[in-house]
Amino acid sequence: MSENPKSSEEQTEKKVPSTKKRFSVKEAEALGYYDFMSYLGVLYYHIGGLTSSKKLAELCQIDSTKKILMVGCGTGFSACYLARKIGCEVVGIDIAELSIEEAKERAKRQGVSDKAKFRVGDTYALPFKAGTFDAVITEFVSQFLDRERAFKEFSRVLKPGAYVGINEMYREKGIPAKAAEEIAQAEKKFIEITGLPFSLSSPEEWKEELERSGLKDVKVRMCKPSQHLQEIKNMAEAMGGTWIFVKYLIDLILKMVKYSLLSRKIRYRFKRLGEGKKILLRKKSTSKYVGYVLATGRKYL
Ligand SMILES: C[S@@+](CC[C@H](N)C(=O)[O-])C[C@H]1O[C@@H](n2cnc3c(N)ncnc32)[C@H](O)[C@@H]1O
């Protein structure tokens, strides 16, 4: 993959300060889950971070000549990263309006507005002509969707030979009933806080679901969460340097503490989020059955 030749100074977040509006506690409570998290400044949600975003792009054979669609792009952190690192054209779409606002600002701050474009839109009715993209990518989005409807819609907007690439969580099949029950409880917690359907497929089911939409050459790679120093370095670099990243983290924590202290509703959301994440990612007896897949499939005529 070719690197975008922009200088490292041009590539940082520090150039244009964010002009984000401040929300009162009542206004913040009324926001949808992902709009609220984008308002706080959460960069991304998928496991594996920018390293897995780059890996997935490689698996989909993305280079600087390609045009990709990132469905459920959130605040555009991975989309801007891929536009910057690979030089590909990226279109990001998300149903959460504040996330898209932030994504557009991020593209400006990173100097990639010409390559990374964002718009509000729904996965199930993508506002693009058939055969537009070289790849459609989702990162922690398809697990919230009706797979059959979504993958068919992804297929529609792909060029022949182009890829669907997904980074989504899995839970293994045939696991002990107690672990299965706890994982189901975690799914319910995420449904409650996001207001979206949420269910984890097994790696075999992800394969079937991609194939059922007509995609061919489907490959599913199982991955386990791990915290690499390299990933933290990637994030700091994407933010414009270590100190900007540290300042960002402090701001994020302070905002989370502030809204938790001032709002019982928001405190409850964070509590539920923590409980769900613990079951899926940290508790040994359950998290050993959970991971994420980097899966790809191709559209053939
Ligand atoms: C877990 S977040 C992942 C965001 C981003 N891909 C990332 O990795 O950080 C799920 C995203 O999917 C978006 N989403 C959910 N349902 C959607 C739909 N029907 N159409 C478009 N976006 C949707 C949410 O607004 C949210 O930004």
The ligand as a MOL file (V3000), in Angstrom:
LIG
                    3D

  0  0  0     0  0            999 V3000
M  V30 BEGIN CTAB
M  V30 COUNTS 27 29 0 0 0
M  V30 BEGIN ATOM
M  V30 1 C -20.2180 0.7470 17.4440 0
M  V30 2 S -20.3840 2.1730 16.4360 0 CHG=1
M  V30 3 C -19.0250 1.9440 15.3200 0
M  V30 4 C -18.5560 3.2340 14.7210 0
M  V30 5 C -17.2780 3.1020 13.8890 0
M  V30 6 N -17.4290 2.1960 12.7850 0
M  V30 7 C -16.1460 2.6610 14.7630 0
M  V30 8 O -15.5640 1.6180 14.5450 0
M  V30 9 O -15.8370 3.3810 15.7040 0 CHG=-1
M  V30 10 C -21.7970 1.7480 15.4270 0
M  V30 11 C -22.1450 2.8590 14.4490 0
M  V30 12 O -23.1540 2.3960 13.5510 0
M  V30 13 C -24.0520 3.4700 13.3140 0
M  V30 14 N -25.3230 2.8890 12.8110 0
M  V30 15 C -26.1690 2.0790 13.4620 0
M  V30 16 N -27.2190 1.7510 12.6830 0
M  V30 17 C -27.0280 2.3970 11.4980 0
M  V30 18 C -27.7700 2.4760 10.2870 0
M  V30 19 N -28.9300 1.8210 10.1310 0
M  V30 20 N -27.2630 3.2110 9.2850 0
M  V30 21 C -26.0990 3.8940 9.4280 0
M  V30 22 N -25.3560 3.8650 10.5610 0
M  V30 23 C -25.8090 3.1340 11.5850 0
M  V30 24 C -24.1500 4.1360 14.6640 0
M  V30 25 O -24.6730 5.4520 14.5940 0
M  V30 26 C -22.6910 4.0880 15.1280 0
M  V30 27 O -21.9600 5.2220 14.7130 0
M  V30 END ATOM
M  V30 BEGIN BOND
M  V30 1 1 1 2
M  V30 2 1 2 3
M  V30 3 1 2 10
M  V30 4 1 3 4
M  V30 5 1 4 5
M  V30 6 1 5 6
M  V30 7 1 5 7
M  V30 8 2 7 8
M  V30 9 1 7 9
M  V30 10 1 10 11
M  V30 11 1 11 12
M  V30 12 1 11 26
M  V30 13 1 12 13
M  V30 14 1 13 14
M  V30 15 1 13 24
M  V30 16 1 14 15
M  V30 17 1 14 23
M  V30 18 2 15 16
M  V30 19 1 16 17
M  V30 20 1 17 18
M  V30 21 2 17 23
M  V30 22 1 18 19
M  V30 23 2 18 20
M  V30 24 1 20 21
M  V30 25 2 21 22
M  V30 26 1 22 23
M  V30 27 1 24 25
M  V30 28 1 24 26
M  V30 29 1 26 27
M  V30 END BOND
M  V30 END CTAB
M  END
